[in-house]
């Protein structure tokens, strides 16, 4: 479950990174390239536990490495407090609504008519984001041009270590941003997530994540590469009705049982692939690298 949450956080950041703009209403299209890998090593000497754990991990690795390819996401937004992200390859819709300190995120899958919602404190979310921001922000001096705007390149490294309940984990995230600070660029006065003291619009975001978890039972490696680049920003009139969840969608409270979220996601993936509806494209190249200090002998 930890890996699922980690993937959701990083991919979600890539999906909406260029959407925090001061433009009132419209659409944004973003091209995303994502590759994940998982590998495990069962250590327990108990024969029965070993058989069961290997079976479980085989399923986890299959599902965890299922998000590989390139796709285009479309975001419809109305101000800074309401937006909807539509992702064709897995036929998903994510609606985010902010009201004061509360942020509600609803994700649903029209084909299987199921989804989930979660609510959280915006202040608490900022605290969690700050907690993974440990490294110094580096302005590289390099630039790139996106949508006609000159963008400065920033890099920052986040590292999180956990040690609890007999399990140790190290997660390292390398972030790179192409930030537009031109006054004519939408959102140029906004703070950039994960870049304290930097204001502007990130028109491109790259993330490399490596996570290593170890316990007496098993070792688990998780690697992910993801880049997200804004391709268009189109102002238009957006109606409130565009953010309504269809009545036939059955939603669960994701705050009460996070495990059910993963089951819904897996059900949708299985359905779409069975019906040949999955439109994810294979990546042109695999750009994952392992930036941890330790290698295991599998």
TIDO-691705 format. One line per 3 residues: number of its first residue (from 0); for each residue x, y, z of N, C-alpha, C, CB. Coordinates in pm, whole numbers, m for minus. Glycine has a CB too. Layout:
<pts>
NUM) X,Y,Z,X,Y,Z,X,Y,Z,X,Y,Z; ...
</pts>
This chain:
<pts>
0) 83,m119,0,0,0,0,87,125,0,m94,0,120; 202,120,69,292,235,74,334,276,m67,415,202,159; 366,176,m151,409,204,m287,296,269,m367,457,77,m356
3) 173,219,m347,57,275,m419,39,421,m384,m71,196,m386; 52,454,m255,38,593,m211,149,679,m269,38,602,m58; 272,625,m269,386,699,m323,366,730,m471,516,620,m303
6) 320,629,m548,296,650,m690,188,756,m712,255,519,m757; 81,748,m632,m29,843,m647,19,985,m621,m144,809,m553; 103,1000,m519,153,1132,m485,237,1192,m596,233,1126,m357
9) 333,1116,m645,426,1168,m746,356,1189,m880,544,1074,m763; 276,1091,m922,207,1104,m1050,104,1215,m1044,141,973,m1089; 35,1225,m930,m61,1333,m914,6,1469,m922,m133,1319,m783
12) 125,1479,m863,200,1603,m871,233,1636,m1016,329,1593,m788; 270,1536,m1094,301,1559,m1234,179,1599,m1314,363,1437,m1295; 64,1540,m1282,m58,1572,m1355,m102,1717,m1335,m169,1479,m1312
15) m84,1769,m1214,m138,1902,m1184,m30,2008,m1167,m222,1896,m1059; 97,1972,m1186,205,2065,m1158,189,2196,m1234,337,2003,m1192; 147,2189,m1360,136,2311,m1440,m4,2371,m1435,173,2282,m1584
18) m87,2323,m1344,m225,2367,m1342,m252,2473,m1236,m315,2250,m1318; m154,2504,m1148,m172,2605,m1045,m145,2743,m1105,m80,2578,m924; m234,2790,m1191,m214,2918,m1258,m320,3018,m1214,m216,2901,m1409
21) m297,3144,m1247,m392,3248,m1210,m502,3266,m1315,m320,3379,m1189; m497,3188,m1422,m601,3193,m1523,m732,3147,m1461,m564,3106,m1646; m843,3215,m1492,m969,3188,m1425,m1033,3057,m1469,m1064,3300,m1451
24) m1049,3036,m1600,m1117,2916,m1648,m1054,2868,m1778,m1266,2943,m1668; m1057,2738,m1800,m1006,2686,m1926,m961,2543,m1919,m895,2770,m1973; m877,2504,m2016,m825,2367,m2027,m674,2369,m2043,m891,2293,m2146
27) m612,2267,m1988,m468,2247,m2003,m446,2104,m2050,m390,2277,m1869; m359,2083,m2147,m321,1947,m2187,m176,1925,m2147,m341,1925,m2341; m150,1806,m2095,m18,1771,m2046,23,1634,m2097,m14,1774,m1892
30) 141,1624,m2155,196,1495,m2197,277,1435,m2083,282,1510,m2325; 253,1309,m2054,320,1242,m1942,383,1112,m1988,220,1215,m1827; 504,1087,m1942,580,966,m1972,615,903,m1838,711,996,m2058
33) 575,779,m1816,595,717,m1685,641,572,m1698,467,723,m1603; 737,535,m1618,786,396,m1614,809,358,m1469,918,378,m1698; 760,242,m1427,784,193,m1292,838,50,m1296,655,200,m1208
36) 914,18,m1193,965,m119,m1178,959,m158,m1031,1110,m130,m1233; 928,m285,m1007,929,m338,m871,999,m473,m872,783,m351,m814; 1072,m501,m763,1138,m629,m750,1149,m664,m602,1278,m627,m817
39) 1122,m790,m569,1124,m830,m428,1210,m953,m404,982,m856,m379; 1250,m970,m281,1329,m1086,m238,1270,m1135,m106,1482,m1050,m224; 1213,m1255,m104,1154,m1311,16,1265,m1373,102,1046,m1417,m19
42) 1269,m1336,229,1378,m1379,317,1338,m1480,423,1436,m1260,385; 1209,m1487,456,1165,m1574,564,1202,m1720,539,1016,m1562,582; 1238,m1794,646,1274,m1935,636,1154,m2027,654,1380,m1968,739
45) 1043,m1970,703,921,m2048,720,866,m2085,583,816,m1970,804; 858,m2215,555,822,m2261,421,683,m2213,380,828,m2411,415; 583,m2229,470,447,m2188,437,439,m2038,415,349,m2230,549
48) 501,m1962,504,500,m1816,491,571,m1773,364,565,m1751,614; 677,m1845,328,754,m1812,209,670,m1830,82,880,m1898,201; 595,m1940,77,510,m1968,m40,402,m1862,m53,446,m2109,m28
51) 337,m1831,60,229,m1733,58,281,m1595,20,160,m1727,195; 395,m1557,80,451,m1425,55,497,m1408,m90,567,m1399,150; 556,m1514,m145,598,m1507,m286,478,m1487,m378,674,m1635,m325
54) 369,m1555,m346,248,m1542,m427,194,m1400,m419,141,m1644,m382; 192,m1345,m297,143,m1209,m277,231,m1108,m349,137,m1176,m128; 363,m1124,m335,456,m1028,m395,454,m1035,m548,596,m1053,m345
57) 426,m1152,m602,416,m1165,m747,302,m1078,m798,395,m1312,m789; 191,m1077,m724,76,m996,m761,107,m847,m743,m47,m1035,m678; 176,m815,m632,211,m676,m605,303,m621,m713,279,m664,m467
60) 403,m700,m753,497,m657,m856,425,m636,m989,610,m760,m872; 333,m726,m1021,259,m715,m1147,176,m588,m1150,169,m837,m1168; 104,m561,m1040,19,m442,m1034,101,m314,m1019,m81,m454,m920
63) 207,m322,m941,289,m205,m916,364,m159,m1039,386,m233,m807; 396,m251,m1128,470,m216,m1249,378,m199,m1369,574,m323,m1280; 248,m183,m1342,153,m175,m1452,138,m39,m1513,23,m221,m1406
66) 195,63,m1451,177,200,m1501,300,239,m1582,155,301,m1383; 306,192,m1706,423,217,m1790,378,265,m1927,509,91,m1802; 420,385,m1965,384,433,m2097,377,583,m2106,254,374,m2138
69) 319,631,m2215,301,774,m2237,154,802,m2264,390,824,m2354; 108,917,m2220,m32,952,m2242,m48,1103,m2228,m124,878,m2142; m166,1152,m2266,m199,1293,m2253,m316,1309,m2158,m232,1356,m2391
72) m299,1395,m2059,m406,1425,m1964,m462,1563,m1995,m355,1418,m1817; m594,1577,m1981,m659,1705,m2002,m718,1753,m1870,m770,1695,m2111; m688,1877,m1835,m739,1935,m1711,m834,2049,m1742,m622,1983,m1622
75) m953,2043,m1684,m1050,2152,m1693,m1049,2221,m1557,m1195,2099,m1732; m1033,2352,m1554,m1024,2421,m1426,m1110,2547,m1422,m880,2456,m1395; m1157,2576,m1302,m1236,2697,m1277,m1177,2764,m1155,m1388,2664,m1257
78) m1090,2862,m1179,m1017,2923,m1069,m913,2828,m1015,m1113,2966,m959; m860,2860,m896,m756,2777,m835,m813,2669,m744,m662,2863,m757; m943,2676,m717,m1001,2587,m617,m1084,2472,m673,m1085,2665,m524
81) m1092,2462,m805,m1172,2354,m862,m1115,2314,m998,m1321,2396,m876; m1077,2185,m1011,m1031,2137,m1141,m1059,1988,m1156,m882,2166,m1159; m1061,1945,m1282,m1090,1805,m1316,m985,1755,m1414,m1234,1789,m1376
84) m924,1640,m1383,m823,1581,m1470,m881,1456,m1535,m693,1547,m1390; m878,1451,m1668,m930,1336,m1743,m815,1265,m1813,m1039,1381,m1846; m802,1135,m1787,m693,1056,m1841,m751,943,m1927,m604,998,m1728
87) m740,952,m2059,m804,855,m2149,m752,712,m2138,m788,901,m2289; m620,694,m2117,m566,558,m2129,m630,461,m2031,m416,560,m2109; m664,508,m1909,m731,420,m1814,m872,469,m1783,m649,410,m1685
90) m921,563,m1865,m1057,613,m1854,m1090,658,m1711,m1156,505,m1898; m1003,742,m1655,m1025,790,m1519,m1055,939,m1518,m904,761,m1432; m1129,981,m1416,m1161,1122,m1395,m1129,1155,m1250,m1312,1152,m1429
93) m1053,1262,m1228,m1021,1307,m1093,m1069,1451,m1076,m868,1296,m1064; m1151,1474,m974,m1205,1608,m946,m1150,1655,m812,m1362,1607,m945; m1092,1772,m810,m1037,1831,m688,m1113,1959,m657,m884,1858,m702
96) m1164,1968,m534,m1237,2086,m490,m1181,2132,m356,m1389,2057,m479; m1145,2261,m348,m1091,2318,m225,m1191,2416,m167,m955,2389,m252; m1214,2404,m35,m1307,2492,34,m1246,2527,169,m1448,2426,51
99) m1190,2648,179,m1121,2685,302,m999,2596,322,m1217,2673,423; m991,2528,437,m877,2440,464,m902,2298,417,m845,2440,613; m1022,2271,365,m1056,2135,324,m1034,2114,174,m1202,2104,360
102) m975,2002,138,m958,1964,m2,m1018,1826,m23,m807,1966,m45; m1114,1817,m114,m1178,1690,m146,m1136,1645,m284,m1332,1702,m137; m1087,1522,m294,m1046,1464,m422,m1135,1344,m451,m896,1424,m421
105) m1201,1346,m566,m1288,1235,m607,m1233,1177,m737,m1436,1282,m625; m1209,1047,m737,m1160,977,m856,m1258,866,m892,m1017,919,m833; m1298,861,m1020,m1389,754,m1059,m1358,704,m1199,m1535,803,m1051
108) m1409,583,m1227,m1383,513,m1353,m1518,481,m1418,m1299,383,m1329; m1555,556,m1522,m1688,543,m1584,m1723,402,m1631,m1698,635,m1700; m1626,325,m1683,m1659,192,m1736,m1710,98,m1628,m1537,132,m1803
111) m1645,97,m1513,m1687,5,m1407,m1784,73,m1309,m1566,m48,m1331; m1809,204,m1331,m1904,280,m1251,m1870,280,m1102,m2044,225,m1271; m1741,287,m1072,m1695,289,m933,m1590,399,m914,m1637,152,m892
114) m1574,439,m789,m1474,539,m759,m1460,559,m610,m1508,670,m826; m1385,660,m571,m1362,686,m429,m1335,836,m410,m1243,601,m375; m1355,880,m287,m1324,1019,m255,m1243,1023,m125,m1455,1103,m242
117) m1165,1126,m112,m1084,1147,7,m1084,1296,41,m938,1094,m13; m1084,1325,170,m1078,1462,215,m959,1480,307,m1209,1503,286; m897,1596,299,m783,1623,385,m766,1772,408,m655,1564,325
120) m689,1804,510,m660,1942,542,m552,1996,448,m616,1956,689; m577,2113,388,m478,2173,299,m353,2208,378,m535,2299,230; m371,2256,500,m256,2290,584,m173,2166,615,m302,2357,715
123) m242,2054,644,m171,1930,673,m97,1880,550,m269,1823,722; m158,1897,431,m94,1856,308,34,1935,285,m189,1873,190; 31,2065,316,150,2147,302,260,2102,399,117,2294,326
126) 219,2058,519,315,2009,617,380,1880,567,247,1986,753; 300,1792,506,354,1667,453,449,1694,338,241,1574,407; 412,1790,252,499,1826,140,631,1882,192,431,1926,48
129) 621,1967,295,742,2026,352,830,1920,417,705,2134,455; 766,1815,471,841,1710,539,931,1632,445,745,1616,607; 894,1621,316,979,1548,222,1078,1640,153,893,1477,118
132) 1068,1770,183,1161,1866,123,1280,1884,217,1091,2002,95; 1388,1808,193,1504,1811,281,1626,1875,214,1538,1672,326; 1634,1867,82,1753,1913,13,1748,2060,m24,1775,1832,m110
135) 1861,2112,m68,1869,2251,m111,1822,2263,m257,2013,2304,m96; 1752,2371,m285,1707,2399,m421,1825,2453,m501,1588,2501,m422; 1849,2396,m618,1961,2437,m703,1908,2493,m834,2057,2319,m729
138) 1943,2617,m865,1913,2676,m995,2033,2646,m1083,1885,2832,m985; 2015,2559,m1183,2128,2505,m1258,2193,2606,m1352,2083,2387,m1337; 2121,2711,m1391,2173,2804,m1490,2134,2765,m1632,2324,2811,m1480
141) 2077,2645,m1647,2030,2601,m1777,1888,2652,m1801,2035,2447,m1788; 1850,2663,m1928,1716,2707,m1962,1660,2621,m2075,1716,2855,m2003; 1528,2623,m2092,1463,2560,m2207,1340,2642,m2242,1425,2411,m2177
144) 1297,2634,m2367,1180,2708,m2413,1061,2615,m2430,1211,2781,m2545; 950,2647,m2362,827,2568,m2368,711,2663,m2395,805,2487,m2235; 631,2634,m2497,518,2718,m2537,561,2862,m2562,409,2714,m2430
147) 685,2879,m2608,736,3012,m2638,792,3086,m2518,628,3094,m2699; 787,3022,m2399,837,3086,m2278,975,3030,m2241,737,3065,m2162; 1063,3119,m2197,1193,3078,m2149,1179,3031,m2004,1297,3193,m2160
150) 1224,2909,m1975,1210,2850,m1843,1347,2823,m1780,1129,2721,m1850; 1360,2855,m1652,1482,2823,m1577,1471,2684,m1517,1509,2928,m1466; 1583,2610,m1517,1584,2474,m1466,1628,2472,m1319,1678,2385,m1551
153) 1545,2409,m1236,1575,2393,m1094,1579,2244,m1061,1469,2466,m1005; 1662,2208,m962,1670,2070,m916,1666,2067,m764,1799,2001,m969; 1607,1963,m711,1605,1944,m566,1591,1795,m538,1490,2026,m500
156) 1651,1749,m429,1648,1608,m392,1579,1593,m257,1792,1549,m386; 1481,1500,m250,1409,1472,m127,1443,1331,m80,1255,1488,m147; 1462,1316,50,1493,1183,104,1413,1161,232,1646,1169,132
159) 1348,1046,239,1267,1011,356,1310,873,406,1114,1012,322; 1339,864,537,1376,736,597,1276,702,707,1521,740,654; 1229,577,706,1134,531,807,1187,404,873,996,506,744
162) 1162,390,1002,1205,272,1076,1098,244,1181,1347,292,1142; 1010,149,1151,901,118,1244,850,m23,1220,787,218,1229; 801,m84,1327,739,m217,1321,828,m319,1251,605,m208,1249
165) 958,m312,1274,1049,m410,1217,1079,m391,1070,995,m545,1237; 1037,m277,1014,1060,m251,872,1134,m118,855,926,m248,795; 1235,m118,769,1310,3,740,1295,38,592,1460,m16,778
168) 1284,165,563,1273,205,423,1347,336,398,1125,219,383; 1400,347,279,1464,470,233,1405,505,98,1620,454,225; 1351,625,88,1293,672,m38,1364,799,m81,1140,696,m25
171) 1418,798,m202,1489,914,m256,1417,961,m381,1638,880,m287; 1383,1089,m383,1315,1148,m498,1398,1263,m553,1173,1197,m460; 1436,1252,m679,1508,1358,m748,1409,1434,m837,1626,1301,m832
174) 1393,1564,m810,1297,1646,m883,1370,1746,m973,1202,1719,m786; 1316,1768,m1092,1367,1873,m1181,1248,1950,m1239,1456,1812,m1295; 1258,2083,m1237,1150,2169,m1283,1200,2265,m1389,1089,2246,m1166
177) 1117,2291,m1491,1141,2400,m1585,1038,2507,m1551,1129,2352,m1738; 1084,2616,m1489,994,2717,m1432,993,2845,m1515,1035,2749,m1288; 873,2889,m1552,856,3014,m1625,820,3124,m1525,746,3001,m1735
180) 904,3227,m1516,877,3339,m1426,846,3468,m1501,996,3361,m1334; 830,3458,m1632,794,3574,m1714,658,3627,m1668,791,3536,m1866; 645,3759,m1644,517,3815,m1597,399,3783,m1688,530,3964,m1584
183) 426,3759,m1817,317,3728,m1910,277,3581,m1904,357,3764,m2052; 353,3501,m1832,324,3357,m1818,222,3338,m1707,454,3275,m1790; 115,3267,m1735,8,3245,m1638,63,3179,m1511,m103,3159,m1698
186) 29,3236,m1395,72,3178,m1269,214,3210,m1229,57,3032,m1275; 275,3310,m1292,416,3340,m1265,442,3393,m1125,466,3439,m1365; 335,3436,m1055,352,3489,m919,322,3385,m812,262,3610,m899
189) 290,3261,m853,256,3155,m758,382,3085,m706,162,3052,m824; 374,3029,m583,483,2949,m529,489,2816,m601,466,2928,m376; 609,2768,m628,626,2639,m695,634,2529,m588,754,2638,m785
192) 546,2428,m593,551,2318,m497,689,2254,m493,446,2212,m530; 740,2228,m372,870,2163,m348,990,2252,m375,880,2039,m433; 965,2378,m417,1077,2471,m440,1058,2595,m352,1086,2512,m591
195) 1093,2588,m224,1074,2702,m134,1146,2827,m186,1125,2668,6; 1073,2938,m188,1132,3064,m230,1129,3088,m379,1270,3070,m184; 1079,2991,m456,1074,3006,m602,930,3028,m647,1135,2882,m674
198) 909,3132,m726,777,3160,m780,779,3147,m932,729,3302,m739; 669,3098,m988,661,3081,m1132,569,2966,m1167,799,3059,m1190; 562,2936,m1296,479,2826,m1345,569,2713,m1395,383,2874,m1457
201) 564,2595,m1333,643,2481,m1383,577,2426,m1509,656,2370,m1275; 638,2446,m1624,582,2396,m1749,633,2256,m1780,614,2490,m1864; 734,2211,m1707,783,2073,m1719,833,2027,m1584,894,2062,m1827
204) 806,1900,m1553,847,1841,m1426,900,1700,m1451,729,1838,m1324; 1015,1668,m1392,1075,1535,m1405,1101,1479,m1265,1207,1539,m1488; 1069,1353,m1245,1092,1289,m1116,1155,1152,m1133,961,1277,m1038
207) 1259,1126,m1057,1315,991,m1044,1302,950,m899,1465,986,m1092; 1232,841,m872,1211,794,m736,1266,653,m719,1062,797,m699; 1342,633,m613,1391,500,m576,1353,475,m431,1547,488,m596
210) 1290,361,m405,1249,327,m269,1294,186,m236,1096,341,m251; 1361,170,m123,1407,40,m79,1350,12,60,1563,33,m77; 1277,m98,72,1218,m138,199,1271,m275,239,1064,m139,190
213) 1310,m290,364,1365,m418,410,1308,m455,546,1519,m413,417; 1290,m586,567,1244,m639,696,1297,m781,707,1087,m635,708; 1264,m848,816,1307,m987,833,1239,m1079,732,1278,m1035,974
216) 1123,m1032,677,1046,m1115,587,1089,m1100,441,900,m1082,600; 1118,m975,400,1150,m952,259,1219,m819,236,1025,m960,175; 1277,m806,117,1329,m680,65,1244,m642,m56,1482,m692,26
219) 1222,m512,m75,1142,m466,m187,1202,m339,m246,997,m441,m143; 1229,m341,m376,1276,m225,m451,1163,m168,m534,1396,m262,m541; 1150,m36,m535,1053,31,m621,1125,145,m691,928,84,m539
222) 1118,149,m823,1183,253,m903,1081,316,m996,1303,195,m983; 1088,448,m1011,994,514,m1101,1059,635,m1167,868,557,m1026; 1031,651,m1295,1067,772,m1370,938,831,m1425,1170,740,m1486
225) 925,965,m1416,807,1029,m1471,842,1171,m1515,691,1031,m1367; 798,1208,m1635,810,1348,m1674,675,1397,m1726,921,1366,m1782; 648,1525,m1700,520,1586,m1734,548,1721,m1798,429,1601,m1608
228) 495,1744,m1920,520,1871,m1988,389,1930,m2041,619,1852,m2104; 367,2058,m2011,247,2128,m2058,255,2150,m2207,230,2262,m1984; 150,2112,m2279,147,2126,m2424,54,2237,m2472,105,1997,m2487
231) m48,2271,m2394,m136,2380,m2434,m213,2433,m2314,m234,2333,m2542; m247,2561,m2318,m332,2625,m2218,m438,2703,m2295,m249,2719,m2121; m565,2663,m2282,m673,2722,m2361,m781,2781,m2270,m734,2617,m2455
234) m796,2913,m2265,m904,2973,m2186,m1040,2941,m2248,m885,3126,m2176; m1139,2911,m2165,m1277,2892,m2211,m1372,2899,m2092,m1293,2757,m2285; m1500,2915,m2120,m1601,2917,m2016,m1622,2776,m1963,m1734,2976,m2069
237) m1616,2761,m1831,m1632,2629,m1768,m1756,2634,m1678,m1504,2590,m1685; m1846,2537,m1698,m1969,2530,m1619,m1948,2445,m1493,m2085,2472,m1704; m2020,2477,m1386,m2012,2399,m1262,m2054,2254,m1284,m2099,2463,m1154
240) m2145,2233,m1379,m2196,2098,m1406,m2085,2003,m1454,m2307,2105,m1510; m1975,2058,m1504,m1865,1974,m1552,m1793,1904,m1438,m1766,2058,m1632; m1820,1946,m1314,m1753,1887,m1199,m1845,1795,m1120,m1699,1997,m1109
243) m1963,1769,m1174,m2057,1679,m1107,m2025,1533,m1139,m2203,1712,m1148; m2029,1447,m1037,m2006,1304,m1056,m2137,1240,m1103,m1955,1236,m924; m2136,1164,m1214,m2259,1100,m1264,m2326,1017,m1155,m2228,1010,m1385
246) m2459,1018,m1154,m2535,951,m1048,m2513,800,m1045,m2682,979,m1066; m2475,740,m1158,m2458,594,m1161,m2325,549,m1102,m2469,544,m1303; m2237,641,m1069,m2106,606,m1012,m2121,577,m863,m2004,719,m1035
249) m2074,460,m820,m2077,422,m679,m1943,460,m615,m2106,269,m662; m1949,553,m519,m1828,602,m455,m1813,544,m315,m1829,754,m449; m1688,519,m275,m1658,478,m138,m1575,588,m72,m1583,341,m136
252) m1574,588,61,m1494,683,137,m1353,627,149,m1556,709,277; m1259,681,72,m1123,631,72,m1048,655,200,m1048,691,m39; m1095,748,283,m1029,774,411,m1052,660,510,m1079,905,471
255) m1165,589,493,m1199,482,587,m1128,352,555,m1348,460,586; m1105,322,428,m1041,196,391,m958,217,265,m1146,85,369; m830,253,284,m742,283,171,m717,161,83,m610,338,222
258) m725,41,140,m701,m80,61,m805,m97,m50,m701,m203,151; m926,m49,m26,m1031,m62,m127,m1001,24,m249,m1167,m23,m68; m924,130,m231,m887,215,m344,m808,135,m446,m804,337,m297
261) m709,63,m398,m626,m15,m487,m707,m123,m558,m511,m78,m410; m804,m182,m488,m887,m285,m549,m971,m228,m664,m979,m348,m443; m1021,m106,m645,m1100,m42,m751,m1012,m12,m872,m1165,87,m698
264) m892,39,m846,m799,69,m955,m764,m58,m1032,m671,134,m900; m738,m167,m960,m704,m294,m1024,m821,m348,m1105,m660,m396,m920; m943,m334,m1053,m1061,m382,m1124,m1079,m307,m1255,m1187,m365,m1037
267) m1058,m176,m1252,m1071,m96,m1374,m965,m135,m1477,m1060,53,m1342; m842,m152,m1431,m734,m191,m1522,m763,m326,m1587,m599,m197,m1447; m806,m422,m1507,m836,m556,m1557,m949,m550,m1659,m873,m650,m1441
270) m1053,m472,m1631,m1168,m461,m1721,m1125,m402,m1856,m1278,m374,m1658; m1050,m292,m1850,m1013,m223,m1974,m920,m307,m2061,m947,m91,m1941; m827,m376,m1997,m735,m458,m2075,m808,m580,m2135,m617,m504,m1988
273) m902,m635,m2062,m979,m748,m2112,m1063,m707,m2233,m1069,m803,m2001; m1115,m583,m2231,m1199,m533,m2339,m1118,m462,m2449,m1303,m439,m2283; m986,m468,m2437,m895,m401,m2533,m923,m251,m2542,m909,m464,m2673
276) m949,m191,m2427,m978,m47,m2420,m860,33,m2367,m1099,m22,m2334; m757,m35,m2321,m640,29,m2263,m561,98,m2372,m552,m73,m2187; m544,230,m2363,m479,305,m2470,m341,357,m2433,m566,420,m2511
279) m286,306,m2327,m152,345,m2286,m50,304,m2393,m116,283,m2150; 43,393,m2427,146,364,m2525,276,325,m2456,169,484,m2617; 348,231,m2516,477,192,m2460,573,311,m2467,535,70,m2536
282) 654,330,m2365,749,442,m2366,855,423,m2473,816,457,m2230; 904,535,m2527,1008,529,m2630,1139,475,m2573,1030,667,m2690; 1162,505,m2445,1283,457,m2381,1261,446,m2231,1402,551,m2412
285) 1335,359,m2168,1326,342,m2025,1436,424,m1961,1337,192,m1983; 1396,524,m1881,1494,616,m1825,1505,603,m1674,1458,757,m1862; 1471,487,m1621,1484,463,m1477,1631,440,m1444,1399,341,m1433
288) 1674,493,m1331,1804,457,m1278,1792,438,m1128,1911,564,m1313; 1875,355,m1072,1873,326,m929,1974,416,m861,1903,176,m900; 1926,510,m781,2019,603,m717,2037,574,m568,1970,744,m735
291) 2007,453,m525,2032,414,m387,2176,369,m371,1936,305,m344; 2222,368,m247,2361,335,m221,2386,185,m214,2405,400,m91; 2280,109,m193,2295,m35,m170,2231,m117,m281,2234,m74,m36
294) 2296,m224,m322,2240,m317,m419,2222,m453,m352,2330,m329,m545; 2113,m519,m383,2089,m651,m328,2126,m757,m431,1943,m667,m285; 2169,m871,m383,2199,m984,m471,2075,m1069,m484,2320,m1068,m417
297) 2001,m1050,m593,1877,m1124,m610,1910,m1265,m660,1781,m1051,m709
</pts>
